[in-house]
Amino acid sequence: MKVVVDRSKCTGLGICESLASAFFEVDDDGDLLLLKEDIADHELAEVEEAVQSCPTEALRIVS
């Protein structure tokens, strides 16, 4: 499974970073950096929480 970002929807609020910091980081310019996209089984719950918590629905998990 992989996480993907819709850059046209992302506003860089950083909720995803606070929930899954191994995957997401908001840089000094407010842009979201995707640190890694492949999700291991033991990481799935935290990434799912980050995806569900995104207020702009900019994140998705794909297989």
Biopython code that builds the backbone (N, CA, C, O; Angstrom):
import numpy as np
from Bio.PDB.StructureBuilder import StructureBuilder

atoms = [
    (1, "MET", "N", (0.836, -1.175, 0.000)),
    (1, "MET", "CA", (0.000, 0.000, 0.000)),
    (1, "MET", "C", (0.883, 1.241, 0.000)),
    (1, "MET", "O", (2.013, 1.230, 0.487)),
    (2, "LYS", "N", (0.326, 2.310, -0.564)),
    (2, "LYS", "CA", (1.056, 3.570, -0.653)),
    (2, "LYS", "C", (0.143, 4.716, -0.259)),
    (2, "LYS", "O", (-1.077, 4.640, -0.402)),
    (3, "VAL", "N", (0.752, 5.771, 0.235)),
    (3, "VAL", "CA", (0.014, 6.992, 0.504)),
    (3, "VAL", "C", (0.344, 7.986, -0.607)),
    (3, "VAL", "O", (1.493, 8.104, -1.032)),
    (4, "VAL", "N", (-0.681, 8.696, -1.066)),
    (4, "VAL", "CA", (-0.490, 9.703, -2.109)),
    (4, "VAL", "C", (-1.109, 11.021, -1.652)),
    (4, "VAL", "O", (-2.062, 11.046, -0.873)),
    (5, "VAL", "N", (-0.542, 12.114, -2.158)),
    (5, "VAL", "CA", (-0.985, 13.460, -1.806)),
    (5, "VAL", "C", (-1.534, 14.151, -3.050)),
    (5, "VAL", "O", (-0.890, 14.164, -4.099)),
    (6, "ASP", "N", (-2.713, 14.715, -2.926)),
    (6, "ASP", "CA", (-3.270, 15.565, -3.976)),
    (6, "ASP", "C", (-2.804, 16.985, -3.656)),
    (6, "ASP", "O", (-3.384, 17.662, -2.806)),
    (7, "ARG", "N", (-1.770, 17.421, -4.334)),
    (7, "ARG", "CA", (-1.158, 18.724, -4.061)),
    (7, "ARG", "C", (-2.117, 19.881, -4.317)),
    (7, "ARG", "O", (-1.953, 20.954, -3.736)),
    (8, "SER", "N", (-3.109, 19.683, -5.170)),
    (8, "SER", "CA", (-4.061, 20.757, -5.435)),
    (8, "SER", "C", (-5.006, 20.992, -4.259)),
    (8, "SER", "O", (-5.624, 22.053, -4.164)),
    (9, "LYS", "N", (-5.121, 20.012, -3.361)),
    (9, "LYS", "CA", (-5.996, 20.142, -2.190)),
    (9, "LYS", "C", (-5.237, 20.460, -0.910)),
    (9, "LYS", "O", (-5.812, 21.033, 0.015)),
    (10, "CYS", "N", (-3.964, 20.103, -0.836)),
    (10, "CYS", "CA", (-3.193, 20.236, 0.402)),
    (10, "CYS", "C", (-2.927, 21.706, 0.715)),
    (10, "CYS", "O", (-2.496, 22.469, -0.150)),
    (11, "THR", "N", (-3.192, 22.093, 1.965)),
    (11, "THR", "CA", (-2.933, 23.459, 2.402)),
    (11, "THR", "C", (-1.802, 23.540, 3.423)),
    (11, "THR", "O", (-1.497, 24.622, 3.925)),
    (12, "GLY", "N", (-1.178, 22.403, 3.735)),
    (12, "GLY", "CA", (-0.025, 22.393, 4.629)),
    (12, "GLY", "C", (-0.342, 22.663, 6.084)),
    (12, "GLY", "O", (0.477, 23.250, 6.792)),
    (13, "LEU", "N", (-1.506, 22.251, 6.547)),
    (13, "LEU", "CA", (-1.891, 22.480, 7.944)),
    (13, "LEU", "C", (-1.028, 21.683, 8.924)),
    (13, "LEU", "O", (-0.779, 22.140, 10.039)),
    (14, "GLY", "N", (-0.574, 20.509, 8.520)),
    (14, "GLY", "CA", (0.339, 19.729, 9.351)),
    (14, "GLY", "C", (-0.299, 18.726, 10.284)),
    (14, "GLY", "O", (0.392, 18.140, 11.118)),
    (15, "ILE", "N", (-1.586, 18.514, 10.170)),
    (15, "ILE", "CA", (-2.234, 17.506, 11.011)),
    (15, "ILE", "C", (-1.643, 16.134, 10.710)),
    (15, "ILE", "O", (-1.383, 15.351, 11.624)),
    (16, "CYS", "N", (-1.432, 15.847, 9.437)),
    (16, "CYS", "CA", (-0.860, 14.557, 9.052)),
    (16, "CYS", "C", (0.538, 14.377, 9.650)),
    (16, "CYS", "O", (0.898, 13.283, 10.084)),
    (17, "GLU", "N", (1.310, 15.446, 9.668)),
    (17, "GLU", "CA", (2.657, 15.377, 10.245)),
    (17, "GLU", "C", (2.598, 15.037, 11.732)),
    (17, "GLU", "O", (3.419, 14.263, 12.224)),
    (18, "SER", "N", (1.648, 15.604, 12.437)),
    (18, "SER", "CA", (1.544, 15.330, 13.866)),
    (18, "SER", "C", (1.110, 13.899, 14.148)),
    (18, "SER", "O", (1.406, 13.363, 15.216)),
    (19, "LEU", "N", (0.410, 13.273, 13.202)),
    (19, "LEU", "CA", (-0.086, 11.914, 13.395)),
    (19, "LEU", "C", (0.822, 10.838, 12.809)),
    (19, "LEU", "O", (0.833, 9.708, 13.296)),
    (20, "ALA", "N", (1.575, 11.172, 11.780)),
    (20, "ALA", "CA", (2.435, 10.183, 11.101)),
    (20, "ALA", "C", (3.706, 10.887, 10.612)),
    (20, "ALA", "O", (3.910, 11.063, 9.411)),
    (21, "SER", "N", (4.541, 11.278, 11.552)),
    (21, "SER", "CA", (5.720, 12.085, 11.228)),
    (21, "SER", "C", (6.766, 11.342, 10.407)),
    (21, "SER", "O", (7.639, 11.978, 9.816)),
    (22, "ALA", "N", (6.704, 10.030, 10.355)),
    (22, "ALA", "CA", (7.638, 9.281, 9.506)),
    (22, "ALA", "C", (7.278, 9.419, 8.030)),
    (22, "ALA", "O", (8.093, 9.113, 7.159)),
    (23, "PHE", "N", (6.062, 9.878, 7.748)),
    (23, "PHE", "CA", (5.583, 9.986, 6.376)),
    (23, "PHE", "C", (5.467, 11.432, 5.889)),
    (23, "PHE", "O", (5.702, 11.711, 4.713)),
    (24, "PHE", "N", (5.110, 12.339, 6.778)),
    (24, "PHE", "CA", (4.769, 13.697, 6.369)),
    (24, "PHE", "C", (5.586, 14.728, 7.140)),
    (24, "PHE", "O", (5.885, 14.564, 8.323)),
    (25, "GLU", "N", (5.936, 15.792, 6.427)),
    (25, "GLU", "CA", (6.595, 16.930, 7.057)),
    (25, "GLU", "C", (6.191, 18.187, 6.291)),
    (25, "GLU", "O", (6.201, 18.208, 5.061)),
    (26, "VAL", "N", (5.840, 19.221, 7.028)),
    (26, "VAL", "CA", (5.541, 20.511, 6.410)),
    (26, "VAL", "C", (6.807, 21.349, 6.502)),
    (26, "VAL", "O", (7.335, 21.571, 7.592)),
    (27, "ASP", "N", (7.293, 21.816, 5.352)),
    (27, "ASP", "CA", (8.544, 22.573, 5.347)),
    (27, "ASP", "C", (8.299, 24.031, 5.740)),
    (27, "ASP", "O", (7.167, 24.430, 6.011)),
    (28, "ASP", "N", (9.367, 24.811, 5.765)),
    (28, "ASP", "CA", (9.294, 26.203, 6.207)),
    (28, "ASP", "C", (8.399, 27.064, 5.318)),
    (28, "ASP", "O", (7.916, 28.110, 5.752)),
    (29, "ASP", "N", (8.179, 26.636, 4.089)),
    (29, "ASP", "CA", (7.316, 27.373, 3.169)),
    (29, "ASP", "C", (5.854, 26.936, 3.250)),
    (29, "ASP", "O", (5.001, 27.468, 2.539)),
    (30, "GLY", "N", (5.567, 25.956, 4.128)),
    (30, "GLY", "CA", (4.204, 25.459, 4.274)),
    (30, "GLY", "C", (3.830, 24.390, 3.277)),
    (30, "GLY", "O", (2.654, 24.053, 3.136)),
    (31, "ASP", "N", (4.835, 23.842, 2.572)),
    (31, "ASP", "CA", (4.574, 22.780, 1.602)),
    (31, "ASP", "C", (4.749, 21.420, 2.266)),
    (31, "ASP", "O", (5.665, 21.223, 3.064)),
    (32, "LEU", "N", (3.875, 20.496, 1.932)),
    (32, "LEU", "CA", (3.951, 19.153, 2.497)),
    (32, "LEU", "C", (4.991, 18.330, 1.761)),
    (32, "LEU", "O", (4.967, 18.227, 0.534)),
    (33, "LEU", "N", (5.902, 17.747, 2.520)),
    (33, "LEU", "CA", (6.884, 16.820, 1.977)),
    (33, "LEU", "C", (6.426, 15.414, 2.317)),
    (33, "LEU", "O", (6.112, 15.122, 3.471)),
    (34, "LEU", "N", (6.388, 14.549, 1.329)),
    (34, "LEU", "CA", (6.082, 13.144, 1.545)),
    (34, "LEU", "C", (7.413, 12.432, 1.746)),
    (34, "LEU", "O", (8.168, 12.235, 0.795)),
    (35, "LEU", "N", (7.695, 12.051, 2.982)),
    (35, "LEU", "CA", (8.996, 11.475, 3.326)),
    (35, "LEU", "C", (9.147, 10.054, 2.818)),
    (35, "LEU", "O", (10.241, 9.635, 2.442)),
    (36, "LYS", "N", (8.057, 9.319, 2.808)),
    (36, "LYS", "CA", (8.026, 7.983, 2.205)),
    (36, "LYS", "C", (6.594, 7.677, 1.831)),
    (36, "LYS", "O", (5.657, 8.183, 2.449)),
    (37, "GLU", "N", (6.428, 6.845, 0.818)),
    (37, "GLU", "CA", (5.071, 6.551, 0.363)),
    (37, "GLU", "C", (4.638, 5.121, 0.625)),
    (37, "GLU", "O", (3.442, 4.860, 0.763)),
    (38, "ASP", "N", (5.572, 4.192, 0.699)),
    (38, "ASP", "CA", (5.222, 2.790, 0.949)),
    (38, "ASP", "C", (4.894, 2.588, 2.426)),
    (38, "ASP", "O", (5.641, 3.011, 3.309)),
    (39, "ILE", "N", (3.765, 1.936, 2.674)),
    (39, "ILE", "CA", (3.276, 1.731, 4.035)),
    (39, "ILE", "C", (3.448, 0.273, 4.428)),
    (39, "ILE", "O", (2.910, -0.620, 3.773)),
    (40, "ALA", "N", (4.188, 0.035, 5.486)),
    (40, "ALA", "CA", (4.319, -1.312, 6.042)),
    (40, "ALA", "C", (3.073, -1.618, 6.876)),
    (40, "ALA", "O", (2.375, -0.709, 7.323)),
    (41, "ASP", "N", (2.811, -2.890, 7.076)),
    (41, "ASP", "CA", (1.614, -3.295, 7.823)),
    (41, "ASP", "C", (1.540, -2.637, 9.198)),
    (41, "ASP", "O", (0.469, -2.200, 9.619)),
    (42, "HIS", "N", (2.660, -2.565, 9.895)),
    (42, "HIS", "CA", (2.653, -1.997, 11.251)),
    (42, "HIS", "C", (2.489, -0.473, 11.261)),
    (42, "HIS", "O", (2.293, 0.113, 12.326)),
    (43, "GLU", "N", (2.565, 0.176, 10.100)),
    (43, "GLU", "CA", (2.405, 1.630, 9.998)),
    (43, "GLU", "C", (1.019, 2.035, 9.506)),
    (43, "GLU", "O", (0.671, 3.216, 9.535)),
    (44, "LEU", "N", (0.244, 1.083, 9.065)),
    (44, "LEU", "CA", (-1.025, 1.371, 8.406)),
    (44, "LEU", "C", (-1.996, 2.154, 9.294)),
    (44, "LEU", "O", (-2.638, 3.089, 8.817)),
    (45, "ALA", "N", (-2.112, 1.798, 10.545)),
    (45, "ALA", "CA", (-3.083, 2.464, 11.424)),
    (45, "ALA", "C", (-2.784, 3.952, 11.567)),
    (45, "ALA", "O", (-3.701, 4.770, 11.519)),
    (46, "GLU", "N", (-1.518, 4.313, 11.743)),
    (46, "GLU", "CA", (-1.198, 5.732, 11.912)),
    (46, "GLU", "C", (-1.404, 6.510, 10.611)),
    (46, "GLU", "O", (-1.840, 7.660, 10.646)),
    (47, "VAL", "N", (-1.099, 5.900, 9.474)),
    (47, "VAL", "CA", (-1.306, 6.579, 8.198)),
    (47, "VAL", "C", (-2.805, 6.709, 7.909)),
    (47, "VAL", "O", (-3.246, 7.738, 7.398)),
    (48, "GLU", "N", (-3.574, 5.695, 8.225)),
    (48, "GLU", "CA", (-5.032, 5.782, 8.053)),
    (48, "GLU", "C", (-5.608, 6.918, 8.893)),
    (48, "GLU", "O", (-6.489, 7.648, 8.439)),
    (49, "GLU", "N", (-5.112, 7.062, 10.109)),
    (49, "GLU", "CA", (-5.588, 8.145, 10.973)),
    (49, "GLU", "C", (-5.242, 9.510, 10.376)),
    (49, "GLU", "O", (-6.058, 10.431, 10.408)),
    (50, "ALA", "N", (-4.037, 9.636, 9.835)),
    (50, "ALA", "CA", (-3.624, 10.891, 9.196)),
    (50, "ALA", "C", (-4.498, 11.196, 7.983)),
    (50, "ALA", "O", (-4.911, 12.338, 7.782)),
    (51, "VAL", "N", (-4.778, 10.174, 7.175)),
    (51, "VAL", "CA", (-5.624, 10.349, 5.986)),
    (51, "VAL", "C", (-7.028, 10.783, 6.402)),
    (51, "VAL", "O", (-7.590, 11.708, 5.815)),
    (52, "GLN", "N", (-7.585, 10.133, 7.391)),
    (52, "GLN", "CA", (-8.941, 10.447, 7.839)),
    (52, "GLN", "C", (-9.022, 11.814, 8.509)),
    (52, "GLN", "O", (-10.084, 12.435, 8.521)),
    (53, "SER", "N", (-7.910, 12.286, 9.066)),
    (53, "SER", "CA", (-7.898, 13.561, 9.786)),
    (53, "SER", "C", (-7.612, 14.759, 8.891)),
    (53, "SER", "O", (-7.699, 15.902, 9.341)),
    (54, "CYS", "N", (-7.279, 14.514, 7.649)),
    (54, "CYS", "CA", (-6.959, 15.608, 6.729)),
    (54, "CYS", "C", (-8.233, 16.396, 6.411)),
    (54, "CYS", "O", (-9.154, 15.847, 5.806)),
    (55, "PRO", "N", (-8.305, 17.672, 6.806)),
    (55, "PRO", "CA", (-9.537, 18.434, 6.594)),
    (55, "PRO", "C", (-9.805, 18.777, 5.127)),
    (55, "PRO", "O", (-10.939, 19.089, 4.763)),
    (56, "THR", "N", (-8.779, 18.720, 4.292)),
    (56, "THR", "CA", (-8.970, 19.044, 2.875)),
    (56, "THR", "C", (-9.074, 17.800, 1.997)),
    (56, "THR", "O", (-9.201, 17.904, 0.777)),
    (57, "GLU", "N", (-9.020, 16.616, 2.624)),
    (57, "GLU", "CA", (-9.099, 15.333, 1.915)),
    (57, "GLU", "C", (-8.031, 15.217, 0.827)),
    (57, "GLU", "O", (-8.298, 14.728, -0.271)),
    (58, "ALA", "N", (-6.814, 15.675, 1.150)),
    (58, "ALA", "CA", (-5.714, 15.674, 0.198)),
    (58, "ALA", "C", (-4.928, 14.367, 0.204)),
    (58, "ALA", "O", (-4.069, 14.165, -0.655)),
    (59, "LEU", "N", (-5.200, 13.493, 1.141)),
    (59, "LEU", "CA", (-4.437, 12.248, 1.277)),
    (59, "LEU", "C", (-5.302, 11.040, 0.946)),
    (59, "LEU", "O", (-6.497, 11.006, 1.238)),
    (60, "ARG", "N", (-4.655, 10.037, 0.319)),
    (60, "ARG", "CA", (-5.336, 8.775, 0.005)),
    (60, "ARG", "C", (-4.351, 7.634, 0.213)),
    (60, "ARG", "O", (-3.138, 7.819, 0.118)),
    (61, "ILE", "N", (-4.881, 6.470, 0.494)),
    (61, "ILE", "CA", (-4.100, 5.247, 0.521)),
    (61, "ILE", "C", (-4.526, 4.421, -0.683)),
    (61, "ILE", "O", (-5.716, 4.189, -0.899)),
    (62, "VAL", "N", (-3.546, 3.980, -1.465)),
    (62, "VAL", "CA", (-3.835, 3.164, -2.645)),
    (62, "VAL", "C", (-3.048, 1.861, -2.541)),
    (62, "VAL", "O", (-2.025, 1.786, -1.860)),
    (63, "SER", "N", (-3.548, 0.837, -3.232)),
    (63, "SER", "CA", (-2.832, -0.449, -3.210)),
    (63, "SER", "C", (-1.965, -0.615, -4.428)),
    (63, "SER", "O", (-1.293, -1.636, -4.573)),
]
sb = StructureBuilder()
sb.init_structure("model")
sb.init_model(0)
sb.init_chain("A")
sb.init_seg("    ")
for serial, (resi, resn, name, xyz) in enumerate(atoms, 1):
    if name == "N":
        sb.init_residue(resn, " ", resi, " ")
    sb.init_atom(name, np.array(xyz, "f"), 0.0, 1.0, " ", f" {name:<3s}", serial, name[0])
structure = sb.get_structure()
